[in-house]
C-alpha cells in the first residue's frame, strides 16, 4: 500500500494512497513509500521517476547511485541470514531498496515492507517528525544507515559460526565441519558482492557529487561510508579466517590419515616375518625322504619353538618401533 508523510512546521501528517497527488503538491517535505510493482508505476508517474530506476529495483540490480535531472537515485540492498530454499543452512538473502530524493521529496521503493524502512518511518510518525525538516537526503541517510547497521549483525553471526567451526576442528575430522566451512565461505562471498558496491554508491553521496545531497548532509554519508569501509575489512578478515580454518581442517584430516597409515604399516611389518615363517613351514616336504627335508618337523619341540621364535621376532620389532617413536 502506498503511504505518505508530509512535514510542516506543526508536525508530520499522514496521507492515504488516494491522496498521492495532494501529498506531492503539499508544502513541506514529503516521504512516499511503495511496496508493489503497480505502486511503483503510480509513484513513478506522480513524481517523474525514470523507468530505469524502477526497473533496477524490480530486477535487484547492483547497488549504485545515479543522478537524474529531477532527483538522485540510490539503490542499496538489505541483507539477512535466513534458511535457504535449496539447503537447510542459513544463507545471505538480499532485498533491494530504492531511494529517490529531490528538492523536497523522498520516494522509497521496496518489493515488500522492510524493517529498516518501517523503523525510520515509525520514528518520524511517532517520535521525531522534525527529522523530515532536515530534508529528504537526510531521511535517506537514516534509512541507509539503518540498513548498514544490520550488516554488522549479519557479520557477527558469521563470525560466531566460524568460532564454532574452529572449536569443532580440533575435536576430530567431521564431514559436517567441511560443509559448514563451505557454507560460511558462500555467505561471505554473497555478502561481499553486496557490501563492496554499496560502499561505492555511498561514497558518491559522501563526496557530495549529486546535486540533491546538501553539504550539511555529506558528513552523515561520510560516517556511513566509514562503516562500510570497516565492513569490507571485516569481510576480508572473516574470509581469511574461514580459509585458515579450512586449511587447518585439511591438515588435521591429513594428519589423521597419516596416523592410520602408520599404524597399518607397523602391523603389516610385524606380520611380514611371521608370514614368511608360516609360508616356509607350510611347504610339503617329507623329513623321511632326506635329512635336509625340514628335519625339525620331526622334533618334539618344533611347534613350541616355532611359536616362541615368532613371538620373539614380534616383540623385537615392537620394541624397535617404540624406540623410534613410530608407536
Backbone torsions as a table, in degrees:
resi	resn	phi	psi	omega
1	UNK	NA	134.0	176.6
2	UNK	-73.0	132.0	176.2
3	UNK	-137.0	154.6	-174.8
4	UNK	-142.2	145.9	172.1
5	UNK	-124.1	136.2	177.3
6	UNK	-126.2	127.4	-179.8
7	UNK	-101.4	130.1	170.7
8	UNK	-125.3	-176.6	-177.7
9	UNK	-61.9	-26.5	-177.3
10	UNK	-91.6	3.9	178.1
11	UNK	126.2	-171.2	-177.5
12	UNK	-98.9	136.6	179.4
13	UNK	-117.3	137.7	179.0
14	UNK	-92.2	141.5	178.7
15	UNK	-121.6	141.8	177.9
16	UNK	-81.4	172.8	-177.3
17	UNK	-61.3	-34.6	-177.7
18	UNK	-72.5	-15.1	-178.3
19	UNK	-106.0	33.6	-176.9
20	UNK	-62.5	-43.9	179.9
21	UNK	-64.8	-37.0	179.0
22	UNK	-65.9	-38.8	178.1
23	UNK	-66.0	-37.5	179.5
24	UNK	-66.0	-41.6	-175.0
25	UNK	-87.6	-5.5	-176.7
26	UNK	-68.9	149.2	175.1
27	UNK	-71.1	141.1	-179.3
28	UNK	111.2	-171.4	-178.6
29	UNK	-95.8	129.7	-175.4
30	UNK	-112.9	136.3	173.1
31	UNK	-124.0	122.4	179.1
32	UNK	-120.9	137.0	176.4
33	UNK	-126.0	141.8	-180.0
34	UNK	-132.5	147.0	-172.6
35	UNK	-130.6	6.4	176.9
36	UNK	-136.6	164.9	-178.0
37	UNK	-61.7	-41.7	178.7
38	UNK	-64.1	-38.3	178.2
39	UNK	-66.6	-36.1	177.4
40	UNK	-55.7	-47.1	-177.0
41	UNK	-63.8	-41.1	-179.6
42	UNK	-65.5	-45.5	-179.5
43	UNK	-67.5	-39.4	179.0
44	UNK	-61.6	-40.7	178.7
45	UNK	-66.9	-39.2	-177.4
46	UNK	-69.2	-35.4	-174.6
47	UNK	-108.5	5.1	178.1
48	UNK	69.3	35.8	179.4
49	UNK	-83.1	133.0	-176.5
50	UNK	-66.1	146.5	-178.5
51	UNK	-63.6	-27.7	178.9
52	UNK	-65.7	-34.8	177.2
53	UNK	-64.7	-43.9	178.8
54	UNK	-64.1	-40.9	-178.9
55	UNK	-64.0	-37.4	179.0
56	UNK	-62.1	-39.2	178.3
57	UNK	-68.6	-42.1	-179.4
58	UNK	-65.0	-35.9	-175.7
59	UNK	-93.8	4.1	-180.0
60	UNK	54.0	56.0	-178.0
61	UNK	-70.3	172.6	179.3
62	UNK	-65.4	139.4	177.4
63	UNK	-54.1	136.9	-176.1
64	UNK	-165.3	169.9	173.9
65	UNK	-127.3	129.2	179.4
66	UNK	-129.8	145.6	-178.3
67	UNK	-108.3	127.0	174.5
68	UNK	-116.8	169.7	-177.0
69	UNK	-62.3	-39.4	-173.0
70	UNK	-102.3	-8.2	-176.3
71	UNK	-165.5	167.8	172.2
72	UNK	-109.4	132.4	-178.9
73	UNK	-109.2	127.6	177.3
74	UNK	-125.0	128.6	176.2
75	UNK	-116.6	121.3	175.7
76	UNK	-127.2	175.9	-179.8
77	UNK	-128.4	135.6	168.8
78	UNK	-85.1	132.5	-177.0
79	UNK	-121.3	134.5	178.1
80	UNK	-139.9	158.3	174.2
81	UNK	-98.7	117.2	179.4
82	UNK	-141.2	161.9	179.2
83	UNK	-61.0	132.1	-177.6
84	UNK	-76.5	164.7	179.9
85	UNK	-78.7	-29.0	-176.3
86	UNK	-98.5	-26.7	-177.5
87	UNK	-130.2	166.2	-178.5
88	UNK	-85.5	-21.0	-179.9
89	UNK	-67.7	153.5	176.1
90	UNK	-72.5	142.9	177.7
91	UNK	-138.9	161.7	-177.8
92	UNK	-74.8	124.0	175.5
93	UNK	-118.9	137.0	-175.5
94	UNK	-117.9	151.1	175.6
95	UNK	-129.0	128.4	-178.5
96	UNK	-73.4	143.4	175.8
97	UNK	-130.4	114.9	178.1
98	UNK	-102.5	131.1	178.4
99	UNK	-122.4	125.8	176.3
100	UNK	-120.6	119.1	178.5
101	UNK	-130.1	132.9	178.4
102	UNK	-110.0	-148.2	-177.5
103	UNK	-65.4	-46.4	-175.9
104	UNK	-137.5	25.3	179.6
105	UNK	-146.4	151.3	176.8
106	UNK	-133.1	132.8	176.6
107	UNK	-123.1	127.6	175.1
108	UNK	-112.0	132.0	-178.1
109	UNK	-117.9	117.3	176.5
110	UNK	-137.4	150.1	-177.0
111	UNK	-81.9	-2.9	174.1
112	UNK	-164.2	166.7	177.8
113	UNK	-69.2	132.1	-177.6
114	UNK	-121.4	146.9	-175.1
115	UNK	-59.0	-44.9	-179.8
116	UNK	-59.0	-40.6	178.0
117	UNK	-64.6	-46.8	-178.9
118	UNK	-63.0	-37.2	-178.4
119	UNK	-61.9	-50.1	-179.0
120	UNK	-68.8	-39.1	179.2
121	UNK	-59.7	-48.3	-179.5
122	UNK	-65.3	-34.7	178.1
123	UNK	-63.3	-40.6	178.6
124	UNK	-70.5	-43.4	-174.4
125	UNK	-68.5	-33.7	-172.0
126	UNK	-110.0	-33.5	-169.3
127	UNK	-122.3	-42.9	-171.9
128	UNK	-125.4	64.3	-179.2
129	UNK	-63.6	-25.7	-178.5
130	UNK	-71.1	-7.4	177.0
131	UNK	-57.8	-36.6	178.5
132	UNK	-66.9	-21.8	179.8
133	UNK	-63.5	-27.7	-179.0
134	UNK	-77.1	-2.8	174.9
135	UNK	106.3	156.5	-178.9
136	UNK	-64.1	-30.2	179.0
137	UNK	-67.3	-32.6	177.8
138	UNK	-70.6	-41.3	177.6
139	UNK	-64.0	-39.5	175.1
140	UNK	-59.4	-38.9	176.4
141	UNK	-60.6	-43.9	-178.4
142	UNK	-61.6	-38.9	178.8
143	UNK	-66.7	-48.6	-179.2
144	UNK	-63.3	-40.1	179.1
145	UNK	-61.7	-39.5	178.1
146	UNK	-64.7	-40.1	178.5
147	UNK	-64.1	-44.4	-179.0
148	UNK	-66.0	-36.6	177.7
149	UNK	-59.0	-36.4	179.3
150	UNK	-71.4	-21.3	173.8
151	UNK	-59.8	-39.7	-179.4
152	UNK	-62.4	-40.9	177.9
153	UNK	-61.9	-38.8	178.1
154	UNK	-63.3	-45.2	-180.0
155	UNK	-66.1	-33.8	176.4
156	UNK	-61.4	-41.0	178.2
157	UNK	-63.8	-43.6	179.7
158	UNK	-65.0	-41.6	178.1
159	UNK	-62.1	-40.4	176.5
160	UNK	-63.0	-37.3	178.0
161	UNK	-65.7	-38.9	178.5
162	UNK	-63.8	-41.1	178.4
163	UNK	-61.8	-42.5	178.3
164	UNK	-62.8	-40.4	-179.7
165	UNK	-66.4	-41.9	178.6
166	UNK	-60.2	-39.7	177.7
167	UNK	-66.1	-35.4	-178.5
168	UNK	-72.4	-27.2	-176.8
169	UNK	-60.7	-42.0	-174.3
170	UNK	-79.4	-5.7	175.4
171	UNK	-82.6	-10.8	178.9
172	UNK	129.6	157.2	-179.9
173	UNK	-60.5	134.4	180.0
174	UNK	-148.2	124.5	-179.3
175	UNK	-56.5	-30.4	-179.8
176	UNK	-65.8	-28.5	178.2
177	UNK	-64.5	-45.1	179.6
178	UNK	-65.2	-38.4	177.3
179	UNK	-63.4	-41.2	178.0
180	UNK	-63.9	-40.8	178.2
181	UNK	-63.4	-42.3	178.6
182	UNK	-64.4	-37.1	177.9
183	UNK	-65.5	-41.5	178.6
184	UNK	-64.0	-42.4	-180.0
185	UNK	-64.8	-36.1	175.8
186	UNK	-66.4	-41.3	179.1
187	UNK	-61.5	-44.4	-178.3
188	UNK	-66.7	-36.8	177.9
189	UNK	-66.0	-43.0	178.0
190	UNK	-63.2	-42.9	-179.6
191	UNK	-65.8	-37.9	178.9
192	UNK	-61.6	-37.4	178.8
193	UNK	-67.0	-17.8	177.8
194	UNK	-93.1	-46.7	-170.5
195	UNK	-75.1	-33.0	-179.3
196	UNK	-64.0	-54.2	178.7
197	UNK	-66.2	-27.7	176.2
198	UNK	-64.6	-39.3	177.1
199	UNK	-61.4	-41.3	178.9
200	UNK	-65.2	-41.6	-178.5
201	UNK	-65.0	-43.9	179.6
202	UNK	-70.8	-30.5	177.3
203	UNK	-59.8	-36.6	176.7
204	UNK	-62.8	-41.5	179.0
205	UNK	-69.5	-37.9	-178.5
206	UNK	-65.3	-31.0	178.4
207	UNK	-79.0	-12.2	-179.3
208	UNK	75.7	23.1	-179.7
209	UNK	-63.8	-44.3	180.0
210	UNK	-67.9	145.4	-179.3
211	UNK	-67.8	-26.0	-174.5
212	UNK	-94.1	11.5	171.0
213	UNK	-106.1	112.8	-177.1
214	UNK	-74.4	155.9	-178.6
215	UNK	-60.2	-34.4	-179.5
216	UNK	-67.4	-22.0	-177.4
217	UNK	-93.5	-15.9	-176.1
218	UNK	-57.8	-39.6	-177.1
219	UNK	-63.1	-30.5	178.3
220	UNK	-70.4	-41.0	177.1
221	UNK	-68.5	-30.6	175.6
222	UNK	-64.8	-35.6	177.0
223	UNK	-64.3	-43.2	177.1
224	UNK	-63.8	-38.9	179.0
225	UNK	-61.4	-41.3	177.9
226	UNK	-61.6	-39.5	177.8
227	UNK	-63.6	-39.6	179.8
228	UNK	-68.2	-36.1	174.8
229	UNK	-61.5	-42.9	177.1
230	UNK	-62.5	-39.7	179.0
231	UNK	-64.6	-40.2	177.7
232	UNK	-61.3	-44.8	178.9
233	UNK	-62.4	-42.3	179.1
234	UNK	-64.0	-40.5	178.9
235	UNK	-60.3	-45.5	179.1
236	UNK	-65.5	-37.3	178.2
237	UNK	-63.5	-44.7	179.7
238	UNK	-67.6	-33.5	176.2
239	UNK	-64.9	-39.9	176.4
240	UNK	-64.6	-41.0	178.7
241	UNK	-63.6	-43.1	178.7
242	UNK	-64.4	-39.9	178.3
243	UNK	-65.4	-42.3	178.8
244	UNK	-65.4	-39.8	178.2
245	UNK	-64.0	-36.5	178.6
246	UNK	-66.8	-40.8	177.8
247	UNK	-64.0	-40.9	178.7
248	UNK	-62.9	-42.4	179.6
249	UNK	-61.5	-46.2	-179.5
250	UNK	-64.5	-37.1	176.8
251	UNK	-66.2	-40.8	178.1
252	UNK	-63.5	-42.0	178.2
253	UNK	-63.4	-41.8	179.0
254	UNK	-65.4	-40.1	178.8
255	UNK	-65.1	-41.2	177.9
256	UNK	-62.5	-40.6	178.0
257	UNK	-64.4	-40.3	178.5
258	UNK	-63.1	-38.6	178.1
259	UNK	-63.3	-41.8	178.8
260	UNK	-64.8	-44.0	-180.0
261	UNK	-64.0	-37.8	179.3
262	UNK	-65.1	-42.3	178.9
263	UNK	-63.3	-44.0	179.0
264	UNK	-64.2	-36.6	179.1
265	UNK	-65.4	-42.3	178.8
266	UNK	-62.2	-45.3	179.1
267	UNK	-61.4	-43.3	-179.6
268	UNK	-65.5	-37.4	-179.8
269	UNK	-66.1	-37.8	178.7
270	UNK	-69.9	-39.7	-177.5
271	UNK	-72.2	-26.1	-174.7
272	UNK	-59.0	-50.9	179.2
273	UNK	-67.2	-31.1	177.8
274	UNK	-67.2	-37.7	177.3
275	UNK	-64.2	-36.4	178.8
276	UNK	-63.3	-45.3	-179.5
277	UNK	-63.9	-48.1	-179.6
278	UNK	-61.3	-37.4	179.1
279	UNK	-65.3	-39.3	179.8
280	UNK	-65.7	-46.0	-178.3
281	UNK	-78.2	-3.6	175.3
282	UNK	-89.6	-2.7	179.8
283	UNK	-74.1	147.1	-176.9
284	UNK	-87.6	86.0	175.2
285	UNK	-115.6	148.4	179.5
286	UNK	-106.3	110.2	179.7
287	UNK	-62.0	-24.1	-180.0
288	UNK	-75.3	-19.8	-177.9
289	UNK	-77.7	-28.3	-177.5
290	UNK	-159.8	151.5	178.5
291	UNK	-70.7	-15.6	-178.9
292	UNK	-95.9	-4.7	-179.2
293	UNK	-87.6	75.6	176.7
294	UNK	50.7	69.5	179.3
295	UNK	-64.0	-22.5	-178.6
296	UNK	-69.4	-12.6	176.9
297	UNK	-67.4	-23.4	178.1
298	UNK	-94.8	1.3	-179.1
299	UNK	-77.8	137.7	-177.4
300	UNK	-65.0	-29.1	-178.2
301	UNK	-106.6	19.4	-177.2
302	UNK	-61.8	-45.4	-178.3
303	UNK	-65.6	-50.2	177.8
304	UNK	-60.5	-38.5	-179.1
305	UNK	-64.9	-39.1	179.3
306	UNK	-65.1	-45.1	179.8
307	UNK	-63.6	-40.4	178.7
308	UNK	-64.5	-40.5	179.0
309	UNK	-64.4	-40.1	178.7
310	UNK	-65.6	-41.6	177.7
311	UNK	-63.8	-38.6	179.9
312	UNK	-64.6	-43.1	178.4
313	UNK	-61.7	-42.6	178.9
314	UNK	-63.4	-42.6	179.7
315	UNK	-63.5	-42.5	179.3
316	UNK	-62.1	-42.6	179.3
317	UNK	-65.0	-40.6	179.2
318	UNK	-64.0	-41.8	177.6
319	UNK	-63.2	-41.0	-179.9
320	UNK	-64.4	-43.4	-179.5
321	UNK	-64.6	-37.9	178.6
322	UNK	-67.6	-39.5	178.5
323	UNK	-64.9	-30.3	177.9
324	UNK	-88.0	3.7	-179.5
325	UNK	58.6	35.9	174.2
326	UNK	-90.7	-9.0	178.6
327	UNK	-124.1	NA	NA
